[in-house]
Amino acid sequence: MTSAKEIIYDESKILTLSSLEHIRLRPGMYIGRLGNGSHPSDGIYVLLKEIVDNSIDEFIMGFGKRIDIRIENGIVNIRDFGRGIPLGKVVECVSIINTGAKYNDEVFQFSVGLNGVGTKAVNALSEQFEVTSFRDKKLLSAKFKSGELKTAPEANETNESNGTKIRFTPDTKLFPNYSYDLGTIRKQLWNYAYLNRKLTITLNGEKFKSENGLLDLMQEEVGDANLYDIVHCQNGQLEMALTHTERYGEEYFSYVNGHHTHDGGTHLSAFREGILKGVNQFFNSSFDGPDIRDGIVGAVAIKVKDPVFESQTKNKLGNSDLRSWLMPVV
């Protein structure tokens, strides 16, 4: 074993990695855990989500009402019908970090993608990655291997509708013996459907679509266990639903810009506080939180122009300015 004194620390030990090399070396910074698909938080589901998020952003901006997903033998195909990546920037948008249109409020106002990282991480962590953009009867396609461009971008004429198609295979060096659990993905897709009413998502031909947003989510979650009709309302950038059941404790589902924030954050805190304050004001009383919220099942979804998440996986919102407007509205 080499002792610390024998290790030479000089200029030769200083490394400069490309962005995609860094993603491959430190994947946990970008997608959280790796795993093999046995846990809902495993990286292969994050890869899928990063691509679908881009398609959802297109829908939120009013482009494309359908997203088609096909998963066979570990290979993922995702096709949306949004605007399509501008053909002259297809390669850059999937391979050069901090490149994208999410910095432009005119193009994307309520995007969950913020840092121009997501698609590049999928590219870097995939054995094979292919992107095709369809725009105005033209298409451009490019293929990558572990983030490196393998075929020169090829432009052709097409009769296909505008949009983007991504095909990728997670790298088995990073995700050994992985397999996608379709049950886990179905749950993910229903969340997208509840948060994006009228959007149709298909998974291997199975359709996911919601007409009533969070009301549908709550009805699915509580069944006949609600003690009174589910309260459901939408007010500008806020949609919320809640009811009480015979269950113990509190159960919440929280979302930002169509993204499920598993660990909640400031929007969920303001939601819980708003419920308590509303009940206390109505009854001119001073109940404690557990008095009001025990047995509650609630859902809150907000749209924020500049969301601040605690990590690239976006599981918890940190915008401190939300409370001042969100809590009174609740």
C-alpha positions as CSV (number, residue, x, y, z in Angstrom):
1,M,0.0,0.0,0.0
2,T,1.4,3.4,-1.0
3,S,1.8,5.8,2.0
4,A,0.5,9.4,1.9
5,K,4.1,10.7,1.8
6,E,4.9,8.7,-1.4
7,I,2.0,10.2,-3.3
8,I,3.3,13.1,-5.5
9,Y,0.8,16.0,-5.7
10,D,1.9,18.2,-8.6
11,E,0.5,19.7,-11.8
12,S,0.1,16.3,-13.4
13,K,-2.6,15.4,-10.8
14,I,-4.9,18.3,-11.8
15,L,-7.5,17.1,-14.2
16,T,-9.9,19.1,-16.4
17,L,-12.9,17.0,-17.4
18,S,-15.4,17.9,-20.1
19,S,-19.0,18.4,-18.9
20,L,-20.1,14.9,-20.0
21,E,-17.0,13.2,-18.6
22,H,-17.9,14.8,-15.3
23,I,-21.4,13.5,-15.5
24,R,-20.1,10.0,-16.1
25,L,-17.6,10.2,-13.3
26,R,-20.0,11.7,-10.7
27,P,-23.5,10.6,-11.9
28,G,-24.9,10.9,-8.4
29,M,-24.6,14.7,-8.6
30,Y,-27.0,14.7,-11.6
31,I,-29.4,11.8,-11.1
32,G,-29.1,10.8,-7.4
33,R,-28.7,7.1,-6.9
34,L,-27.8,4.6,-9.7
35,G,-29.5,1.3,-8.9
36,N,-31.0,-1.4,-11.2
37,G,-34.6,-0.3,-11.4
38,S,-35.9,-2.1,-8.3
39,H,-36.5,1.2,-6.5
40,P,-38.6,4.1,-7.8
41,S,-35.8,6.6,-7.2
42,D,-33.2,4.6,-9.2
43,G,-31.4,6.5,-11.9
44,I,-33.0,4.8,-14.9
45,Y,-36.3,6.4,-14.0
46,V,-34.6,9.8,-13.6
47,L,-33.2,9.4,-17.1
48,L,-36.7,8.7,-18.4
49,K,-38.1,11.6,-16.4
50,E,-35.6,14.1,-17.7
51,I,-36.6,13.5,-21.3
52,V,-40.4,13.5,-20.5
53,D,-40.0,16.8,-18.6
54,N,-38.8,18.5,-21.7
55,S,-41.9,17.2,-23.6
56,I,-44.1,18.4,-20.7
57,D,-42.6,21.8,-20.9
58,E,-43.6,22.0,-24.6
59,F,-47.2,21.1,-23.6
60,I,-47.3,23.7,-20.8
61,M,-46.3,26.3,-23.4
62,G,-49.2,25.2,-25.6
63,F,-47.4,22.9,-28.1
64,G,-48.2,19.2,-28.6
65,K,-51.0,17.4,-26.8
66,R,-49.5,13.9,-27.0
67,I,-46.4,12.2,-25.8
68,D,-45.7,8.6,-26.9
69,I,-43.4,6.4,-24.9
70,R,-42.2,2.9,-25.8
71,I,-39.9,0.7,-23.6
72,E,-38.8,-2.6,-24.9
73,N,-35.8,-4.7,-23.9
74,G,-34.5,-1.8,-21.8
75,I,-34.5,0.6,-24.7
76,V,-36.5,3.8,-24.3
77,N,-38.2,5.7,-27.1
78,I,-40.0,9.1,-26.4
79,R,-41.7,11.1,-29.1
80,D,-43.5,14.4,-28.4
81,F,-45.3,16.7,-30.8
82,G,-44.0,20.1,-29.6
83,R,-42.0,22.6,-31.6
84,G,-39.0,20.4,-32.0
85,I,-35.4,21.5,-31.2
86,P,-34.2,24.1,-33.7
87,L,-32.3,22.0,-36.3
88,G,-29.2,24.1,-36.1
89,K,-28.8,23.5,-32.4
90,V,-29.8,19.8,-32.0
91,V,-26.4,18.5,-31.2
92,E,-25.6,21.3,-28.8
93,C,-28.9,21.0,-26.9
94,V,-28.2,17.3,-26.1
95,S,-24.4,17.4,-25.5
96,I,-23.2,20.8,-24.3
97,I,-24.0,21.5,-20.7
98,N,-25.7,24.9,-19.9
99,T,-27.1,25.1,-23.4
100,G,-30.8,25.4,-24.0
101,A,-33.9,27.6,-24.3
102,K,-35.0,27.3,-20.7
103,Y,-33.1,30.5,-19.8
104,N,-35.4,32.4,-22.1
105,D,-38.7,33.4,-20.5
106,E,-40.3,34.1,-23.8
107,V,-39.9,30.5,-24.9
108,F,-40.4,28.7,-21.6
109,Q,-42.2,30.5,-18.7
110,F,-42.9,27.7,-16.3
111,S,-40.2,25.1,-17.0
112,V,-39.1,22.5,-14.6
113,G,-35.8,22.2,-16.5
114,L,-33.6,25.1,-15.4
115,N,-29.9,24.4,-15.9
116,G,-29.5,22.9,-19.3
117,V,-28.3,19.6,-17.7
118,G,-31.1,17.0,-17.9
119,T,-30.9,15.7,-21.5
120,K,-27.1,16.0,-21.5
121,A,-27.0,13.7,-18.4
122,V,-29.2,11.2,-20.2
123,N,-26.9,11.3,-23.2
124,A,-23.7,10.9,-21.1
125,L,-25.1,8.0,-19.1
126,S,-26.5,6.1,-22.1
127,E,-24.7,3.4,-24.2
128,Q,-26.7,4.6,-27.2
129,F,-28.5,7.9,-27.5
130,E,-30.2,9.2,-30.6
131,V,-32.1,12.5,-31.1
132,T,-34.3,13.4,-34.0
133,S,-36.0,16.8,-34.3
134,F,-38.8,17.4,-36.7
135,R,-39.5,21.0,-37.8
136,D,-41.5,22.4,-40.7
137,K,-41.2,19.3,-43.0
138,K,-37.5,18.9,-42.2
139,L,-35.7,16.6,-39.7
140,L,-32.2,16.3,-38.3
141,S,-30.9,13.2,-36.5
142,A,-27.7,12.6,-34.5
143,K,-26.4,9.5,-32.7
144,F,-24.1,9.3,-29.6
145,K,-22.4,6.7,-27.6
146,S,-21.7,7.5,-23.9
147,G,-22.1,11.2,-24.8
148,E,-19.7,11.2,-27.8
149,L,-21.1,12.1,-31.2
150,K,-20.8,9.0,-33.4
151,T,-22.6,10.1,-36.6
152,A,-22.6,13.5,-38.2
153,P,-26.0,15.2,-37.9
154,E,-28.0,14.2,-40.9
155,A,-30.8,16.4,-42.3
156,N,-33.7,15.2,-44.5
157,E,-37.1,16.1,-45.8
158,T,-40.1,14.6,-43.8
159,N,-43.8,14.5,-43.6
160,E,-43.8,13.9,-39.9
161,S,-45.5,16.4,-37.5
162,N,-43.2,18.8,-35.6
163,G,-41.7,17.5,-32.3
164,T,-38.7,15.7,-30.9
165,K,-37.9,12.0,-30.7
166,I,-35.3,10.6,-28.2
167,R,-34.1,7.0,-28.1
168,F,-31.7,5.9,-25.4
169,T,-30.3,2.8,-23.8
170,P,-28.9,3.2,-20.2
171,D,-25.3,2.3,-19.9
172,T,-24.9,-1.2,-18.3
173,K,-21.5,-0.2,-16.9
174,L,-23.3,2.2,-14.7
175,F,-26.7,0.4,-14.4
176,P,-25.8,-3.3,-14.3
177,N,-28.6,-5.8,-14.8
178,Y,-31.2,-3.0,-14.9
179,S,-34.8,-3.4,-15.9
180,Y,-37.7,-0.9,-16.1
181,D,-40.6,-1.7,-13.8
182,L,-43.7,-0.6,-15.8
183,G,-45.7,-0.3,-12.6
184,T,-43.3,2.3,-11.3
185,I,-43.5,4.2,-14.6
186,R,-47.3,4.1,-14.8
187,K,-47.4,5.9,-11.4
188,Q,-45.0,8.5,-12.7
189,L,-47.1,9.0,-15.9
190,W,-50.3,9.3,-13.9
191,N,-48.7,12.2,-12.0
192,Y,-47.9,13.9,-15.3
193,A,-51.5,13.3,-16.5
194,Y,-53.1,14.7,-13.3
195,L,-50.9,17.8,-13.5
196,N,-51.4,18.4,-17.2
197,R,-55.1,18.1,-18.0
198,K,-56.0,17.2,-21.5
199,L,-52.5,15.9,-22.2
200,T,-52.5,12.3,-23.6
201,I,-49.5,10.1,-22.7
202,T,-49.1,6.6,-24.0
203,L,-46.8,3.8,-22.7
204,N,-46.5,0.9,-25.0
205,G,-50.0,1.8,-26.3
206,E,-51.6,2.2,-22.8
207,K,-53.2,5.7,-22.4
208,F,-52.9,8.1,-19.5
209,K,-55.1,11.2,-19.5
210,S,-56.9,13.2,-16.8
211,E,-59.8,15.6,-17.3
212,N,-60.1,16.9,-13.7
213,G,-56.5,17.3,-12.6
214,L,-55.8,17.0,-8.8
215,L,-59.4,16.0,-8.2
216,D,-58.8,12.8,-10.2
217,L,-55.6,12.3,-8.2
218,M,-57.4,12.6,-4.9
219,Q,-60.2,10.3,-5.9
220,E,-57.6,7.7,-6.9
221,E,-55.7,8.0,-3.6
222,V,-58.6,8.1,-1.1
223,G,-61.3,6.0,-2.9
224,D,-64.4,6.0,-0.7
225,A,-62.4,6.9,2.5
226,N,-63.1,10.6,2.4
227,L,-65.2,12.0,5.2
228,Y,-66.6,14.8,3.0
229,D,-66.5,15.8,-0.6
230,I,-63.0,16.6,-1.8
231,V,-62.3,20.3,-1.8
232,H,-60.7,21.2,-5.2
233,C,-60.0,24.6,-6.6
234,Q,-57.7,26.4,-9.0
235,N,-56.6,30.0,-8.6
236,G,-54.1,31.3,-11.1
237,Q,-50.8,29.6,-10.5
238,L,-52.2,27.4,-7.7
239,E,-54.2,24.2,-7.9
240,M,-55.1,22.4,-4.7
241,A,-57.3,19.6,-3.4
242,L,-57.9,18.1,0.1
243,T,-60.1,16.0,2.3
244,H,-60.0,14.2,5.6
245,T,-60.1,10.4,6.1
246,E,-60.0,8.1,9.1
247,R,-56.3,7.6,8.6
248,Y,-53.7,8.8,11.1
249,G,-51.2,11.5,10.3
250,E,-51.0,13.7,7.2
251,E,-50.4,12.7,3.6
252,Y,-49.5,15.1,0.8
253,F,-48.7,15.2,-2.9
254,S,-46.8,18.3,-4.0
255,Y,-45.8,19.5,-7.4
256,V,-44.0,22.4,-9.0
257,N,-44.3,23.2,-12.8
258,G,-45.6,19.7,-13.4
259,H,-42.8,18.0,-11.4
260,H,-43.5,15.8,-8.3
261,T,-41.5,17.2,-5.4
262,H,-41.2,14.1,-3.3
263,D,-39.7,15.9,-0.4
264,G,-42.0,18.9,-0.5
265,G,-40.5,22.2,0.2
266,T,-41.7,25.8,0.8
267,H,-44.9,25.4,-1.3
268,L,-46.0,22.4,0.8
269,S,-45.2,24.3,4.1
270,A,-47.3,27.2,2.9
271,F,-50.1,24.9,1.9
272,R,-50.2,23.2,5.4
273,E,-50.0,26.6,7.1
274,G,-52.7,28.0,5.0
275,I,-55.1,25.2,5.9
276,L,-54.5,25.7,9.6
277,K,-54.9,29.5,9.4
278,G,-58.0,29.2,7.3
279,V,-59.8,26.9,9.7
280,N,-58.7,29.0,12.7
281,Q,-60.0,32.2,11.1
282,F,-63.3,30.6,10.1
283,F,-64.0,29.3,13.7
284,N,-62.3,32.3,15.4
285,S,-60.2,29.7,17.3
286,S,-56.6,28.7,17.9
287,F,-56.3,25.0,17.1
288,D,-52.9,23.5,16.8
289,G,-51.7,22.0,13.5
290,P,-52.3,18.3,14.4
291,D,-55.9,19.2,15.6
292,I,-56.7,20.4,12.1
293,R,-54.6,18.2,9.8
294,D,-54.7,14.7,11.4
295,G,-56.2,12.4,8.8
296,I,-55.8,14.9,6.0
297,V,-54.9,13.9,2.4
298,G,-54.0,16.9,0.3
299,A,-52.4,17.8,-3.0
300,V,-50.9,21.1,-4.1
301,A,-49.5,22.1,-7.5
302,I,-48.0,25.5,-8.3
303,K,-46.4,27.2,-11.2
304,V,-43.3,29.3,-10.5
305,K,-41.2,31.3,-13.0
306,D,-37.9,30.8,-11.3
307,P,-38.1,27.7,-9.0
308,V,-35.1,27.0,-6.7
309,F,-34.6,23.3,-6.1
310,E,-32.2,21.9,-3.6
311,S,-30.5,19.6,-6.1
312,Q,-30.5,18.6,-9.8
313,T,-33.1,15.8,-9.0
314,K,-35.5,18.6,-7.9
315,N,-37.1,16.7,-5.0
316,K,-37.5,19.8,-2.8
317,L,-38.4,23.4,-3.5
318,G,-36.6,26.2,-1.7
319,N,-38.2,29.4,-2.9
320,S,-38.5,31.4,0.4
321,D,-40.7,34.1,-1.2
322,L,-43.6,31.8,-1.8
323,R,-45.2,31.9,1.6
324,S,-46.2,35.6,1.4
325,W,-48.6,35.0,-1.5
326,L,-49.3,31.2,-1.3
327,M,-50.4,30.9,2.3
328,P,-53.1,33.6,2.2
329,V,-54.5,32.2,-1.1
330,V,-54.9,28.7,0.5
